[in-house]
């Protein structure tokens, strides 16, 4: 049984190495697929807009939010690729936030030669999960919120603006975190913690903002409440699962904090 478990663990590790390498070298292809699929779904949403499109100005007003939704992850990938170049050596933060446990610091070259270095193993699940979160969140937005413009009632405009801003900002931040994790940037764990916090605050703020919209239909308010509370639950579950791992994992501490267990 021990031999089988060891072989199974090695197989999973090899698959994680392959997955991370595929992401590293296939970012350009993923961007193209994302733009094509998201663009097609957005065009379908615009074609069945909830408010009339009766001129070029209104058309631009209707299309622009979807351009931002599609472009935010692309911009994050391009910015991340420029800031966090492959193979670069990054300086560790001067102030340590993760202080639990006893650790010995190692230099960056020694760390890179260690078998635990890199976003593979269980860490690959977190990296892939952050990337998958972007299309999932975008699909939820496209499915739940119809295309609207200045002809929509005020509550509709407020709802559309709030939900669009949320998906644009959070998709951008999660993709930056994805690039930081992929390129072994030491600031990744604390940046992801910040993104989780922004995500929760964003959902609460949207709920408060939309609930104050004049003449908001009760069914619409209930549906938005369910969607926002579902987002908060997902973030809370992610924090409960991954925060202990980010604090205690030897792979995370070696890769992003440059230290090994004493």
C-alpha positions as CSV (number, residue, x, y, z in Angstrom):
1,X,0.0,0.0,0.0
2,X,2.8,2.4,0.8
3,X,4.5,1.7,-2.5
4,X,1.2,2.3,-4.3
5,X,0.6,5.5,-2.5
6,X,4.1,6.7,-3.2
7,X,3.7,5.9,-6.9
8,X,0.3,7.6,-7.0
9,X,1.8,10.7,-5.4
10,X,4.6,10.8,-7.9
11,X,2.2,10.6,-10.8
12,X,0.1,13.5,-9.4
13,X,3.3,15.5,-9.0
14,X,4.4,14.8,-12.6
15,X,0.9,15.9,-13.8
16,X,1.2,19.1,-11.7
17,X,4.6,19.8,-13.3
18,X,3.1,19.3,-16.7
19,X,0.1,21.5,-16.0
20,X,2.2,24.4,-14.7
21,X,4.6,24.1,-17.6
22,X,1.7,24.1,-20.0
23,X,0.3,27.3,-18.4
24,X,3.7,28.9,-18.5
25,X,4.2,28.3,-22.2
26,X,0.6,28.5,-23.3
27,X,-0.5,31.9,-21.9
28,X,-0.7,33.4,-25.4
29,X,-2.9,30.6,-26.6
30,X,-5.2,30.9,-23.5
31,X,-5.6,34.6,-24.1
32,X,-6.7,34.0,-27.7
33,X,-9.2,31.3,-26.6
34,X,-10.5,33.6,-23.8
35,X,-11.0,36.6,-26.2
36,X,-12.8,34.4,-28.8
37,X,-15.2,32.7,-26.3
38,X,-15.9,35.7,-24.1
39,X,-16.3,37.9,-27.1
40,X,-18.9,35.5,-28.7
41,X,-20.9,35.3,-25.4
42,X,-20.7,39.0,-24.9
43,X,-22.0,39.6,-28.5
44,X,-24.9,37.3,-27.8
45,X,-25.7,39.2,-24.6
46,X,-25.6,42.6,-26.4
47,X,-27.8,41.2,-29.2
48,X,-30.5,40.6,-26.6
49,X,-30.0,43.7,-24.6
50,X,-32.6,44.6,-22.0
51,X,-32.8,48.2,-23.1
52,X,-33.0,49.5,-26.7
53,X,-29.9,50.5,-28.7
54,X,-31.0,53.4,-30.9
55,X,-27.8,55.1,-31.9
56,X,-24.0,54.9,-32.1
57,X,-23.5,56.5,-28.7
58,X,-25.9,54.1,-27.0
59,X,-24.2,51.2,-28.8
60,X,-20.8,52.3,-27.5
61,X,-22.3,52.7,-24.0
62,X,-23.6,49.1,-24.2
63,X,-20.5,47.5,-25.7
64,X,-17.8,49.3,-23.6
65,X,-18.5,47.3,-20.3
66,X,-18.1,44.0,-22.1
67,X,-14.8,45.2,-23.7
68,X,-13.6,45.9,-20.2
69,X,-14.8,42.5,-19.0
70,X,-12.9,40.8,-21.8
71,X,-9.8,43.0,-21.6
72,X,-9.2,43.0,-17.9
73,X,-7.7,39.4,-17.6
74,X,-5.7,40.0,-20.8
75,X,-4.3,43.3,-19.5
76,X,-3.4,41.5,-16.2
77,X,-1.6,38.8,-18.1
78,X,0.4,41.2,-20.2
79,X,1.2,43.4,-17.2
80,X,2.2,40.4,-15.1
81,X,4.3,39.0,-17.9
82,X,6.2,42.4,-18.1
83,X,6.6,42.9,-14.3
84,X,7.3,39.3,-13.3
85,X,9.7,38.0,-16.0
86,X,10.3,34.2,-16.3
87,X,13.3,33.1,-14.3
88,X,13.9,36.5,-12.6
89,X,15.2,36.6,-9.0
90,X,12.9,38.7,-6.7
91,X,13.9,40.2,-3.4
92,X,12.1,39.0,-0.3
93,X,9.9,41.5,1.6
94,X,11.7,43.1,4.6
95,X,8.8,42.6,7.0
96,X,7.5,39.0,7.6
97,X,3.8,38.5,8.1
98,X,3.8,34.7,8.2
99,X,5.7,34.0,11.5
100,X,4.2,30.7,12.5
101,X,6.7,27.8,12.8
102,X,10.5,27.7,12.9
103,X,12.3,28.3,9.7
104,X,15.8,28.7,8.3
105,X,16.4,31.2,5.5
106,X,18.0,30.0,2.4
107,X,19.4,32.1,-0.5
108,X,17.5,32.3,-3.8
109,X,19.9,30.1,-5.8
110,X,19.8,27.3,-3.1
111,X,16.0,27.5,-3.0
112,X,15.7,27.1,-6.8
113,X,17.8,24.0,-6.7
114,X,15.6,22.4,-4.1
115,X,13.1,19.7,-5.2
116,X,10.3,21.5,-3.4
117,X,10.8,24.8,-5.3
118,X,8.1,26.0,-7.7
119,X,4.2,26.1,-7.9
120,X,3.8,22.4,-8.4
121,X,2.2,19.7,-6.3
122,X,-0.8,20.9,-4.3
123,X,0.2,24.5,-5.1
124,X,-0.7,23.8,-8.7
125,X,-4.3,23.4,-7.7
126,X,-4.4,26.9,-6.2
127,X,-2.7,28.4,-9.3
128,X,-5.1,26.7,-11.7
129,X,-8.1,27.5,-9.5
130,X,-7.2,31.3,-9.6
131,X,-7.1,31.1,-13.4
132,X,-10.4,29.1,-13.6
133,X,-12.1,31.6,-11.3
134,X,-11.9,34.3,-14.1
135,X,-14.1,32.5,-16.7
136,X,-16.4,31.2,-14.0
137,X,-17.0,34.6,-12.6
138,X,-17.4,36.1,-16.0
139,X,-19.9,33.4,-17.0
140,X,-21.9,34.1,-13.9
141,X,-22.0,37.8,-14.7
142,X,-23.0,37.2,-18.3
143,X,-25.7,34.8,-17.2
144,X,-27.1,36.9,-14.3
145,X,-26.9,40.5,-15.6
146,X,-28.5,41.5,-18.9
147,X,-26.9,44.2,-21.1
148,X,-28.2,47.6,-20.2
149,X,-27.5,51.3,-21.2
150,X,-28.8,54.7,-20.4
151,X,-32.3,53.8,-21.5
152,X,-32.6,51.3,-18.6
153,X,-34.3,52.4,-15.3
154,X,-32.0,53.9,-12.7
155,X,-31.9,50.7,-10.6
156,X,-30.9,48.8,-13.7
157,X,-28.1,51.2,-14.5
158,X,-26.8,51.0,-10.9
159,X,-27.0,47.2,-10.9
160,X,-25.2,46.9,-14.2
161,X,-22.5,49.4,-13.3
162,X,-21.8,47.7,-9.9
163,X,-21.7,44.2,-11.2
164,X,-19.5,45.2,-14.2
165,X,-17.0,47.0,-12.0
166,X,-16.9,44.0,-9.7
167,X,-16.1,41.4,-12.4
168,X,-13.6,43.7,-14.1
169,X,-11.6,44.6,-11.0
170,X,-11.7,41.1,-9.4
171,X,-10.8,39.3,-12.7
172,X,-7.8,41.7,-13.1
173,X,-6.6,41.2,-9.5
174,X,-7.0,37.4,-9.6
175,X,-5.0,37.2,-12.8
176,X,-2.2,39.3,-11.4
177,X,-2.2,36.9,-8.4
178,X,-2.1,34.0,-10.9
179,X,0.9,35.5,-12.7
180,X,2.7,36.2,-9.4
181,X,2.2,32.6,-8.3
182,X,3.3,31.2,-11.7
183,X,6.5,33.3,-11.7
184,X,7.4,32.6,-8.0
185,X,7.1,36.2,-6.8
186,X,7.6,36.5,-3.0
187,X,4.8,38.9,-2.6
188,X,2.2,36.4,-3.9
189,X,0.8,35.1,-0.6
190,X,0.1,38.5,1.0
191,X,-1.2,39.8,-2.4
192,X,-3.7,36.9,-2.6
193,X,-4.8,37.6,1.0
194,X,-5.4,41.2,0.0
195,X,-7.4,40.1,-3.1
196,X,-9.6,37.9,-0.9
197,X,-10.3,40.8,1.4
198,X,-11.1,43.1,-1.5
199,X,-13.4,40.4,-2.9
200,X,-15.4,40.1,0.3
201,X,-15.6,43.9,0.8
202,X,-16.7,44.3,-2.8
203,X,-19.6,41.9,-2.5
204,X,-20.8,43.6,0.7
205,X,-20.5,47.1,-0.9
206,X,-22.4,46.0,-4.0
207,X,-25.2,44.6,-1.9
208,X,-25.5,47.9,0.0
209,X,-25.2,50.0,-3.1
210,X,-27.8,48.0,-5.1
211,X,-30.2,47.7,-2.2
212,X,-30.5,51.5,-2.2
213,X,-31.4,51.7,-5.9
214,X,-34.8,53.3,-6.3
215,X,-37.7,51.1,-7.3
216,X,-35.6,47.9,-7.4
217,X,-37.9,45.0,-8.1
218,X,-38.0,42.5,-5.2
219,X,-37.2,39.4,-7.4
220,X,-34.2,41.2,-8.9
221,X,-33.0,42.2,-5.4
222,X,-33.4,38.6,-4.2
223,X,-31.5,37.2,-7.1
224,X,-28.6,39.6,-6.7
225,X,-28.6,38.9,-3.0
226,X,-28.2,35.2,-3.6
227,X,-25.5,35.8,-6.2
228,X,-23.5,38.1,-3.9
229,X,-23.9,35.9,-0.8
230,X,-22.8,32.9,-3.0
231,X,-19.6,34.8,-4.0
232,X,-18.9,35.6,-0.3
233,X,-19.3,32.0,0.6
234,X,-16.9,30.9,-2.1
235,X,-14.2,33.3,-1.0
236,X,-14.7,32.3,2.6
237,X,-14.3,28.6,1.7
238,X,-11.2,29.4,-0.4
239,X,-9.7,31.3,2.6
240,X,-10.5,28.4,5.0
241,X,-8.9,25.9,2.7
242,X,-5.9,27.7,1.4
243,X,-4.7,30.1,4.1
244,X,-3.4,27.3,6.4
245,X,-1.6,25.8,3.4
246,X,-0.1,29.1,2.4
247,X,1.2,29.5,6.0
248,X,2.4,26.0,6.7
249,X,3.4,24.4,3.4
250,X,7.1,23.8,3.0
251,X,6.8,24.3,-0.8
252,X,5.1,27.7,-0.3
253,X,7.6,28.8,2.3
254,X,10.5,27.8,0.2
255,X,9.2,29.1,-3.1
256,X,7.8,32.4,-1.9
257,X,9.5,33.1,1.4
258,X,12.9,31.6,0.8
259,X,13.0,29.4,3.9
260,X,12.9,25.8,5.0
261,X,11.6,24.2,8.1
262,X,14.2,24.2,10.9
